[in-house]
Amino acid sequence: LGSTESLAEHPATMTHAGVDPLEREKLGITEDLVRLSVGVEHPDDLIWDLEQALNEV
């Protein structure tokens, strides 16, 4: 986060790992949540990357 490239992260185990699970749930930070921080890549590249990743899950 805070960089020029895009990043997908799992807040429950990364940025909010130290927050009590019940508090995370109140905040809407579930185990299924993935945060996407969009960088300066060309939109077509980002869309392609996301499509590839989503096709794998």
N, CA and C atoms as an extended XYZ file, in Angstrom:
171
Properties=species:S:1:pos:R:3:atomname:S:1:resname:S:1:resid:I:1 pbc="F F F"
N         0.848       -1.185        0.000 N   LEU     1
C         0.000        0.000        0.000 CA  LEU     1
C         0.888        1.240        0.000 C   LEU     1
N         0.470        2.249       -0.732 N   GLY     2
C         1.252        3.476       -0.782 CA  GLY     2
C         2.319        3.470       -1.849 C   GLY     2
N         2.210        2.564       -2.815 N   SER     3
C         3.195        2.480       -3.879 CA  SER     3
C         2.507        2.721       -5.216 C   SER     3
N         3.280        2.704       -6.305 N   THR     4
C         2.701        2.981       -7.617 CA  THR     4
C         2.151        1.738       -8.298 C   THR     4
N         2.491        0.546       -7.810 N   GLU     5
C         1.960       -0.656       -8.427 CA  GLU     5
C         0.716       -1.137       -7.686 C   GLU     5
N        -0.119       -1.866       -8.401 N   SER     6
C        -1.334       -2.406       -7.798 CA  SER     6
C        -0.983       -3.534       -6.843 C   SER     6
N        -1.840       -3.709       -5.851 N   LEU     7
C        -1.599       -4.717       -4.833 CA  LEU     7
C        -2.930       -5.266       -4.349 C   LEU     7
N        -3.032       -6.577       -4.276 N   ALA     8
C        -4.173       -7.229       -3.644 CA  ALA     8
C        -3.685       -7.747       -2.302 C   ALA     8
N        -4.459       -7.488       -1.260 N   GLU     9
C        -4.055       -7.959        0.063 CA  GLU     9
C        -5.250       -8.483        0.836 C   GLU     9
N        -4.970       -9.318        1.813 N   HIS    10
C        -5.980       -9.943        2.660 CA  HIS    10
C        -5.915       -9.270        4.032 C   HIS    10
N        -6.777       -8.260        4.265 N   PRO    11
C        -6.692       -7.479        5.501 CA  PRO    11
C        -6.761       -8.304        6.787 C   PRO    11
N        -7.558       -9.364        6.801 N   ALA    12
C        -7.717      -10.147        8.031 CA  ALA    12
C        -6.411      -10.775        8.502 C   ALA    12
N        -5.498      -11.040        7.578 N   THR    13
C        -4.221      -11.656        7.967 CA  THR    13
C        -3.033      -10.733        7.743 C   THR    13
N        -3.313       -9.529        7.258 N   MET    14
C        -2.210       -8.600        6.999 CA  MET    14
C        -2.399       -7.322        7.819 C   MET    14
N        -3.039       -6.330        7.262 N   THR    15
C        -3.128       -5.016        7.905 CA  THR    15
C        -3.943       -5.017        9.195 C   THR    15
N        -4.895       -5.943        9.332 N   HIS    16
C        -5.748       -5.976       10.519 CA  HIS    16
C        -5.596       -7.281       11.306 C   HIS    16
N        -4.468       -7.939       11.138 N   ALA    17
C        -4.238       -9.217       11.820 CA  ALA    17
C        -4.270       -9.071       13.339 C   ALA    17
N        -3.878       -7.918       13.855 N   GLY    18
C        -3.843       -7.703       15.298 CA  GLY    18
C        -5.157       -7.250       15.898 C   GLY    18
N        -6.175       -7.067       15.059 N   VAL    19
C        -7.488       -6.629       15.537 CA  VAL    19
C        -8.294       -7.862       15.939 C   VAL    19
N        -8.994       -7.757       17.058 N   ASP    20
C        -9.830       -8.851       17.539 CA  ASP    20
C       -10.800       -9.299       16.440 C   ASP    20
N       -10.947      -10.612       16.224 N   PRO    21
C       -11.823      -11.104       15.155 CA  PRO    21
C       -13.252      -10.565       15.214 C   PRO    21
N       -13.815      -10.422       16.404 N   LEU    22
C       -15.178       -9.878       16.510 CA  LEU    22
C       -15.219       -8.416       16.076 C   LEU    22
N       -14.193       -7.662       16.419 N   GLU    23
C       -14.112       -6.258       16.001 CA  GLU    23
C       -13.930       -6.170       14.486 C   GLU    23
N       -13.090       -7.035       13.932 N   ARG    24
C       -12.918       -7.059       12.470 CA  ARG    24
C       -14.249       -7.311       11.781 C   ARG    24
N       -15.010       -8.260       12.315 N   GLU    25
C       -16.306       -8.574       11.708 CA  GLU    25
C       -17.245       -7.371       11.772 C   GLU    25
N       -17.251       -6.661       12.895 N   LYS    26
C       -18.070       -5.440       13.019 CA  LYS    26
C       -17.672       -4.408       11.977 C   LYS    26
N       -16.394       -4.363       11.662 N   LEU    27
C       -15.880       -3.402       10.684 CA  LEU    27
C       -16.070       -3.868        9.242 C   LEU    27
N       -16.585       -5.088        9.068 N   GLY    28
C       -16.783       -5.617        7.721 CA  GLY    28
C       -15.541       -6.251        7.127 C   GLY    28
N       -14.553       -6.502        7.972 N   ILE    29
C       -13.306       -7.116        7.508 CA  ILE    29
C       -13.419       -8.616        7.753 C   ILE    29
N       -13.986       -9.303        6.772 N   THR    30
C       -14.223      -10.733        6.890 CA  THR    30
C       -13.041      -11.519        6.326 C   THR    30
N       -13.077      -12.823        6.540 N   GLU    31
C       -12.038      -13.702        5.995 CA  GLU    31
C       -12.089      -13.748        4.473 C   GLU    31
N       -13.232      -13.383        3.891 N   ASP    32
C       -13.397      -13.407        2.435 CA  ASP    32
C       -12.972      -12.107        1.763 C   ASP    32
N       -12.705      -11.072        2.538 N   LEU    33
C       -12.398       -9.760        1.974 CA  LEU    33
C       -10.987       -9.705        1.393 C   LEU    33
N       -10.890       -9.197        0.184 N   VAL    34
C        -9.607       -8.921       -0.459 CA  VAL    34
C        -9.619       -7.452       -0.840 C   VAL    34
N        -8.601       -6.736       -0.439 N   ARG    35
C        -8.502       -5.305       -0.760 CA  ARG    35
C        -7.627       -5.145       -1.994 C   ARG    35
N        -8.118       -4.359       -2.930 N   LEU    36
C        -7.357       -4.072       -4.138 CA  LEU    36
C        -6.992       -2.598       -4.134 C   LEU    36
N        -5.709       -2.332       -4.087 N   SER    37
C        -5.182       -0.974       -4.169 CA  SER    37
C        -4.636       -0.810       -5.581 C   SER    37
N        -5.292        0.043       -6.371 N   VAL    38
C        -4.956        0.172       -7.790 CA  VAL    38
C        -3.826        1.168       -7.982 C   VAL    38
N        -2.832        0.751       -8.752 N   GLY    39
C        -1.667        1.581       -9.032 CA  GLY    39
C        -1.775        2.290      -10.367 C   GLY    39
N        -0.641        2.487      -11.005 N   VAL    40
C        -0.590        3.282      -12.236 CA  VAL    40
C        -0.410        2.425      -13.492 C   VAL    40
N        -0.597        1.116      -13.367 N   GLU    41
C        -0.483        0.261      -14.541 CA  GLU    41
C        -1.546        0.636      -15.573 C   GLU    41
N        -1.310        0.216      -16.799 N   HIS    42
C        -2.310        0.428      -17.843 CA  HIS    42
C        -3.565       -0.364      -17.456 C   HIS    42
N        -4.748        0.236      -17.578 N   PRO    43
C        -5.983       -0.449      -17.172 CA  PRO    43
C        -6.170       -1.816      -17.831 C   PRO    43
N        -5.803       -1.946      -19.089 N   ASP    44
C        -5.952       -3.243      -19.763 CA  ASP    44
C        -5.090       -4.319      -19.109 C   ASP    44
N        -3.893       -3.950      -18.671 N   ASP    45
C        -3.016       -4.907      -17.988 CA  ASP    45
C        -3.622       -5.335      -16.657 C   ASP    45
N        -4.161       -4.381      -15.933 N   LEU    46
C        -4.764       -4.677      -14.636 CA  LEU    46
C        -5.989       -5.579      -14.808 C   LEU    46
N        -6.832       -5.264      -15.778 N   ILE    47
C        -8.019       -6.083      -16.037 CA  ILE    47
C        -7.608       -7.499      -16.413 C   ILE    47
N        -6.604       -7.636      -17.255 N   TRP    48
C        -6.132       -8.962      -17.660 CA  TRP    48
C        -5.631       -9.742      -16.447 C   TRP    48
N        -4.822       -9.095      -15.618 N   ASP    49
C        -4.294       -9.761      -14.422 CA  ASP    49
C        -5.418      -10.210      -13.494 C   ASP    49
N        -6.404       -9.342      -13.281 N   LEU    50
C        -7.524       -9.686      -12.399 CA  LEU    50
C        -8.349      -10.834      -12.973 C   LEU    50
N        -8.596      -10.804      -14.271 N   GLU    51
C        -9.345      -11.894      -14.898 CA  GLU    51
C        -8.619      -13.221      -14.729 C   GLU    51
N        -7.305      -13.214      -14.921 N   GLN    52
C        -6.514      -14.438      -14.757 CA  GLN    52
C        -6.602      -14.953      -13.322 C   GLN    52
N        -6.477      -14.062      -12.366 N   ALA    53
C        -6.525      -14.464      -10.957 CA  ALA    53
C        -7.909      -14.989      -10.580 C   ALA    53
N        -8.951      -14.299      -11.010 N   LEU    54
C       -10.308      -14.719      -10.659 CA  LEU    54
C       -10.691      -16.036      -11.325 C   LEU    54
N       -10.143      -16.305      -12.480 N   ASN    55
C       -10.416      -17.582      -13.140 CA  ASN    55
C        -9.783      -18.754      -12.398 C   ASN    55
N        -8.816      -18.477      -11.545 N   GLU    56
C        -8.132      -19.528      -10.789 CA  GLU    56
C        -8.804      -19.843       -9.455 C   GLU    56
N        -9.702      -18.992       -9.008 N   VAL    57
C       -10.343      -19.225       -7.699 CA  VAL    57
C       -11.761      -19.716       -7.824 C   VAL    57
